[in-house]
Amino acid sequence: MNENQNAVRGIFFDVDDTLYDHLEPLRLALQRVLAMGEDFPYGKLYHRFRYYSDILSAEHGAINAAEAKKDLQDMRVRRAKLALAEFGVQVTDREAARIQDAYLEGQFQIQPFPGAVELIRDLQAAGHVVGLITNGPAEHQMAKIKALAMDSIIAPGQIFISGAVGYDKPDPRLFAYVNEQIGTNAASSYYIGDSWRNDVVGALGAGWTAVWFNHRQVQAETEHQPHYTAADYRELAGILLD
């Protein structure tokens, strides 16, 4: 942090692929359903998988709302088919649904990235408000948060799930809602996330300080400029605690 380093900040983290490795459940699902080998470019596929997830979700709008369960499942099937097709792998709707089921199951066998818990505790000890903002159905995302044991160190009132709020990232109304509920303002708010479209563009559009957690070393998708970029939690700590 540069100016006013000692001021209290609202510092919020994304969940999927920011607090934990979101690729591993997908890798295991593909190996289980399609018997893919270890030499498949899972990292590149994951990037396209998330790309289609963001694009298709934005096209729908409010796809994580409780009443949109069928649309959400249809989106998940489409993203798998579209992403895999780019790598020459054609799957049926049924196979894509099986991949999704296995992928969801694996998302509860997760642990935080090294340094994540320590950084959150250090930020809290420094007096900052630390929370989570994540896209997804409320019950599903909360189950992952509990699997990571984040609910034991972050207060419930500082956890915001799009399916419960009614706005999905990158909608600036979600970020504004967080400011309103926490009692902070955009100028004092930081957001850390891996998704270019949802996290970087979303935070910038809301007037927040955007910290791109680019641990997969992917390319920017637009001309937007994040305020900071980090590849691991050591670098994040250097940005947020210095």
C-alpha positions as CSV (number, residue, x, y, z in Angstrom):
1,M,0.0,0.0,0.0
2,N,1.3,3.4,-0.8
3,E,-0.3,6.4,0.7
4,N,-2.0,6.3,4.1
5,Q,-0.6,2.9,4.8
6,N,-1.8,2.9,8.4
7,A,-5.4,3.7,7.5
8,V,-8.0,1.0,7.9
9,R,-8.8,-0.7,4.6
10,G,-11.5,-3.0,3.4
11,I,-9.5,-5.9,1.8
12,F,-11.5,-8.5,0.1
13,F,-10.5,-11.8,-1.6
14,D,-12.0,-13.8,-4.3
15,V,-12.4,-17.5,-3.5
16,D,-12.1,-19.8,-6.5
17,D,-8.5,-20.0,-7.7
18,T,-7.5,-17.2,-5.4
19,L,-7.8,-18.8,-2.0
20,Y,-7.2,-22.4,-3.3
21,D,-6.1,-24.2,-6.5
22,H,-9.3,-24.4,-8.5
23,L,-7.5,-26.4,-11.3
24,E,-7.0,-29.5,-9.3
25,P,-10.7,-30.5,-9.0
26,L,-11.1,-30.0,-12.8
27,R,-8.0,-32.1,-13.6
28,L,-9.3,-34.9,-11.4
29,A,-12.8,-34.7,-13.0
30,L,-11.4,-34.9,-16.5
31,Q,-9.1,-37.9,-15.6
32,R,-12.0,-39.6,-13.9
33,V,-14.6,-39.1,-16.7
34,L,-12.5,-39.0,-19.9
35,A,-9.4,-40.9,-18.7
36,M,-7.1,-38.1,-19.8
37,G,-3.4,-38.5,-19.3
38,E,-1.0,-36.5,-17.3
39,D,0.5,-34.8,-20.4
40,F,-2.8,-33.0,-21.3
41,P,-2.4,-29.2,-21.0
42,Y,-4.8,-28.9,-18.0
43,G,-3.6,-25.4,-17.1
44,K,-4.4,-24.0,-20.5
45,L,-7.8,-25.8,-20.6
46,Y,-8.6,-24.4,-17.2
47,H,-8.0,-20.9,-18.4
48,R,-10.4,-21.3,-21.3
49,F,-12.9,-23.1,-19.0
50,R,-13.0,-20.1,-16.7
51,Y,-13.1,-17.8,-19.8
52,Y,-16.3,-19.4,-21.0
53,S,-17.7,-19.5,-17.6
54,D,-17.3,-15.7,-17.2
55,I,-18.6,-15.0,-20.8
56,L,-21.7,-17.2,-20.6
57,S,-22.6,-16.0,-17.1
58,A,-22.4,-12.4,-18.2
59,E,-24.6,-13.1,-21.1
60,H,-27.2,-14.6,-18.9
61,G,-27.1,-12.2,-15.9
62,A,-27.9,-13.3,-12.3
63,I,-27.1,-16.9,-13.2
64,N,-26.2,-17.7,-9.6
65,A,-29.6,-16.7,-8.3
66,A,-31.6,-19.5,-6.6
67,E,-34.3,-19.5,-9.3
68,A,-31.7,-20.0,-12.1
69,K,-30.5,-23.5,-11.2
70,K,-31.4,-25.0,-14.6
71,D,-29.7,-22.1,-16.5
72,L,-26.6,-22.5,-14.3
73,Q,-26.4,-26.2,-15.1
74,D,-26.9,-25.5,-18.8
75,M,-24.1,-22.9,-18.7
76,R,-21.8,-25.4,-17.0
77,V,-22.4,-28.0,-19.7
78,R,-21.8,-25.5,-22.5
79,R,-18.5,-24.1,-21.0
80,A,-17.1,-27.6,-20.7
81,K,-18.0,-28.5,-24.3
82,L,-16.7,-25.1,-25.7
83,A,-13.4,-25.3,-23.7
84,L,-12.7,-28.9,-24.5
85,A,-13.5,-28.4,-28.2
86,E,-10.6,-25.9,-28.4
87,F,-8.3,-28.7,-27.6
88,G,-9.8,-31.1,-30.1
89,V,-11.9,-33.0,-27.5
90,Q,-15.6,-33.4,-28.4
91,V,-18.0,-34.4,-25.6
92,T,-21.7,-35.0,-25.4
93,D,-24.0,-33.1,-23.1
94,R,-24.1,-36.2,-20.9
95,E,-20.4,-36.4,-20.7
96,A,-20.1,-32.7,-20.0
97,A,-22.6,-33.1,-17.2
98,R,-20.6,-36.0,-15.7
99,I,-17.5,-33.9,-15.8
100,Q,-19.4,-31.1,-14.0
101,D,-20.6,-33.5,-11.3
102,A,-17.1,-34.8,-10.7
103,Y,-15.7,-31.3,-10.7
104,L,-18.2,-30.1,-8.1
105,E,-17.5,-33.1,-5.9
106,G,-13.7,-32.3,-6.0
107,Q,-14.2,-28.7,-4.9
108,F,-14.8,-29.8,-1.3
109,Q,-11.5,-31.6,-1.1
110,I,-9.5,-28.4,-1.0
111,Q,-7.0,-26.5,1.1
112,P,-5.9,-22.8,1.0
113,F,-2.8,-21.8,-0.9
114,P,0.4,-21.6,1.2
115,G,0.4,-18.3,3.0
116,A,-3.3,-17.4,2.5
117,V,-4.4,-18.0,6.1
118,E,-1.3,-16.2,7.5
119,L,-1.8,-13.2,5.3
120,I,-5.5,-12.8,6.3
121,R,-4.6,-13.1,10.0
122,D,-1.8,-10.5,9.6
123,L,-4.2,-8.1,7.8
124,Q,-6.7,-8.5,10.5
125,A,-4.1,-8.0,13.2
126,A,-3.1,-4.7,11.4
127,G,-6.7,-3.6,12.0
128,H,-8.0,-3.9,8.4
129,V,-11.5,-5.3,7.5
130,V,-10.9,-8.6,5.7
131,G,-13.6,-10.4,3.8
132,L,-14.6,-12.5,0.8
133,I,-16.5,-11.7,-2.4
134,T,-17.3,-14.6,-4.6
135,N,-19.6,-15.5,-7.5
136,G,-21.8,-18.6,-7.3
137,P,-24.9,-20.1,-5.7
138,A,-25.0,-19.2,-2.0
139,E,-25.1,-22.7,-0.5
140,H,-22.4,-24.1,-2.9
141,Q,-19.9,-21.3,-2.3
142,M,-20.5,-21.3,1.4
143,A,-19.7,-25.0,1.5
144,K,-16.4,-24.4,-0.2
145,I,-15.6,-21.5,2.3
146,K,-16.3,-24.0,5.1
147,A,-14.2,-26.6,3.5
148,L,-11.3,-24.1,3.5
149,A,-12.1,-23.3,7.1
150,M,-12.3,-19.6,6.1
151,D,-15.6,-19.3,8.1
152,S,-13.5,-19.7,11.2
153,I,-11.3,-16.7,10.6
154,I,-13.6,-14.4,8.6
155,A,-16.8,-13.0,10.2
156,P,-20.1,-14.0,8.4
157,G,-21.0,-10.4,7.9
158,Q,-17.8,-10.0,5.8
159,I,-18.6,-12.8,3.4
160,F,-20.5,-11.8,0.3
161,I,-21.8,-14.5,-2.2
162,S,-23.3,-13.2,-5.5
163,G,-26.1,-15.7,-5.4
164,A,-27.3,-14.3,-2.1
165,V,-26.7,-10.7,-2.8
166,G,-28.3,-10.7,-6.3
167,Y,-25.5,-9.2,-8.3
168,D,-22.6,-11.1,-9.9
169,K,-19.1,-9.8,-10.5
170,P,-18.1,-7.8,-12.5
171,D,-21.3,-5.8,-11.7
172,P,-20.1,-2.7,-9.8
173,R,-23.3,-2.9,-7.8
174,L,-22.0,-5.9,-5.9
175,F,-18.9,-4.0,-4.8
176,A,-21.0,-1.0,-3.9
177,Y,-23.2,-3.2,-1.8
178,V,-20.2,-4.5,0.1
179,N,-19.1,-0.9,0.8
180,E,-22.6,-0.1,2.0
181,Q,-22.8,-3.1,4.3
182,I,-19.3,-2.8,5.7
183,G,-19.3,1.0,6.0
184,T,-16.2,1.5,3.8
185,N,-15.8,3.5,0.6
186,A,-14.4,2.5,-2.8
187,A,-11.2,4.6,-2.3
188,S,-10.3,2.6,0.8
189,S,-11.2,-0.8,-0.7
190,Y,-8.9,-3.5,-2.2
191,Y,-9.9,-6.6,-4.1
192,I,-7.7,-9.5,-4.8
193,G,-8.7,-12.1,-7.5
194,D,-7.5,-14.2,-10.3
195,S,-10.2,-13.5,-12.9
196,W,-9.4,-10.7,-15.3
197,R,-13.0,-10.1,-16.3
198,N,-14.7,-10.6,-12.9
199,D,-12.0,-9.5,-10.5
200,V,-9.7,-6.9,-12.2
201,V,-12.3,-5.3,-14.5
202,G,-15.0,-5.6,-11.8
203,A,-12.9,-3.9,-9.1
204,L,-11.7,-1.2,-11.4
205,G,-15.2,-0.5,-12.5
206,A,-16.3,0.0,-8.9
207,G,-13.5,2.4,-8.1
208,W,-11.6,-0.2,-5.9
209,T,-7.9,-0.9,-5.9
210,A,-7.5,-4.0,-8.1
211,V,-4.9,-6.6,-7.2
212,W,-4.6,-9.2,-9.9
213,F,-3.6,-12.6,-8.4
214,N,-2.1,-13.9,-11.7
215,H,-0.5,-17.1,-10.3
216,R,-1.1,-18.9,-13.6
217,Q,0.8,-16.2,-15.6
218,V,-1.9,-15.6,-18.2
219,Q,-2.2,-12.6,-20.5
220,A,-4.5,-9.7,-19.8
221,E,-7.7,-9.7,-21.8
222,T,-8.3,-6.0,-22.2
223,E,-6.4,-2.7,-21.9
224,H,-7.4,-2.3,-18.2
225,Q,-4.6,-1.8,-15.8
226,P,-4.7,-3.4,-12.3
227,H,-3.0,-1.4,-9.6
228,Y,-0.9,-4.4,-8.6
229,T,-0.1,-7.9,-9.8
230,A,1.1,-10.8,-7.7
231,A,2.0,-14.4,-8.5
232,D,1.9,-15.9,-5.0
233,Y,1.0,-15.0,-1.4
234,R,4.5,-13.8,-0.6
235,E,4.1,-11.1,-3.2
236,L,0.5,-10.4,-2.0
237,A,1.9,-9.9,1.5
238,G,4.5,-7.5,0.2
239,I,1.7,-5.4,-1.5
240,L,-0.9,-5.5,1.3
241,L,1.3,-5.3,4.4
242,D,4.1,-3.0,3.3
